[in-house]
């Protein structure tokens, strides 16, 4: 029996494995011992990119047993190229994930700052309005006195909110909670995409579409049935508005009824292929469909959609409005549309190559 010769200078006596050398400071580390020593583990973390041979499956080790037979030249060449591609693939993936991490942090911080600005600006506006109202207040005029009382009540209520640590914290916590829930649904391939977006609304609204790619709706053939729809993750009560952007649309198909629709759908709808019976929508050909029916030719109210258009839906006092590009010139659709709603984007299953994005949500 031959004794195993161990070089104590290069081998861990406890685990009998070779040390890994840090090229930055020439310190030797055992990749097993580091988990028992916080200082070593921190060194490994801080100098991770400088640790030599941390993994045994390096390109050099993977190619040390290649056959030198000249008939294997092309095989060996391609094999080495692909080994290097694997390293590059992982590097690119982690770079994108790191970039996605920065995008998430940036998006959430921007939303938090937006809320901070809303509270400060709103309070300052109320103060200015109250001060201005005092100067013009006619104590003999009952309507003037009532108007001042209402304005002062709004200022007092807002001041009460700003004095409450608990209420302020609850509002900011809502944003963190929504961002966390959105993050938990992400998969590694989502974060490894080149143009990853982590959309949050002004008050943390979720821009994701059920059945979509984040906030994007993209069409492709192969789906069953006649129609398919995407609905918003966000549910709406009371007044709200939302906006989609048409990035790509098939001009030959948009003239037909029901090939492209946008609007609102009852939040509890499960109709799927007959979604129109729960929906109020405008179509890409400019026609308003009759509410909660399959009648697509109800009334032409807008111009046909083109790439670059931003289509708007709004509910105010239970009235639904639609428009293109201009929020100041919306067309009235239907009254008495109440209850919880979601945004809906509908397509024919024959559509392919279209791209529509949910770009704005505003809960009044």
C-alpha positions, 0 to 999 in steps of 0.5 A: 500500500502506497502512502498518500503524500500531502503537501501541508503548504498547499493542502487543507489538513482538515478537508484534504483538498487543495487551497484556493489562492487569492490573486489579490492578496496571496492568501490561501483559502479552503473552500470548505473551511470558509463556512466555519470562519466569518473572516474567511467567508467575508474575504471570499465574498469580497475577493470572489473574482480573484479566487483561483480555481474556485470551480474545478470545471474550468476550461483548462481542466475541461480540455486537458483530456482532449484527443490529439488525433488530427481527425479531431481538429474541428471537433476539438476546435468547436468544443473549446469555442462552446466551452468559452461561450458557456462562460460568456453566457453566464457572465452576460446573464449575471450582468443583466440580472444585476442590471435588473436589480438596479432597475427594481431598486430605481423603480421602487425608489421613484415611486416612493419619492413620487408619493412623498412629493404628492403629500408635500405638494398637496399640503402646500396647495391646501395651505395656499388655497386656505390663505387665499380664501381667507383674503376674499372671505365674505362672512356675510355670504353663507355660501362663501363661509361654507366653501371656506369650511370645506377647504379648511376641513380638507387642510385639517384632515391632511394635517392630521394625516401628516402628524400620524406616523402610523398612517404615513408608514401604512401608505409607504408600506403599501408600495413595498408590499406591492413591489415585493409581491411583484418581485416574488412572481418574477423568474430568472429568465424575466430578470435576465432579459436585456430590456427588463422593466419593473413598472410601478404606478404613481402609487405602486399600481401594478402594470402587469397583465395576466397572460402577458409578458409583464406590461406587454401583450404580444400576439402569436398564432397557435391559441385555441378558440376564437378570442383571447384576452389579457387582464390587469393584475390591478383591480379598480374601484371608483374613478380611474384611468388607464392607457395603452400604447400600440407599438405594433399592429397588423393594419390588414386585420385591424379593420375587422371587428373584435380583432383588437379591443381595449377597455374594462371588464368585470373583475370577477369575469371568467368568460374567456372566449366570450369575454365581451359579455362582461366588458366595455371596449373600444376596437382598433377599427374605431368602433365602440362595442355595445356594452356587455354584448357581442355587438361590435358595430354599435357606434364608430367614435374614434379613428382607427389605431395606428402604431404609436397611438396611446389609447385611453379609457377612463371611468368618472362617476360610473361613466366610461370614456375613451380617447386616442392620445389626448386626455382632454378630448375623450368620447363618452361611451356608457353611463352606469358602469359601476363595480370592481373592474379590470383593464382588458386587452382582447385579440383574435386568436388569428393575430400574430406579431402585434405588440401593445403595452399598458403604460399608465394607470391613474387611480383617482 
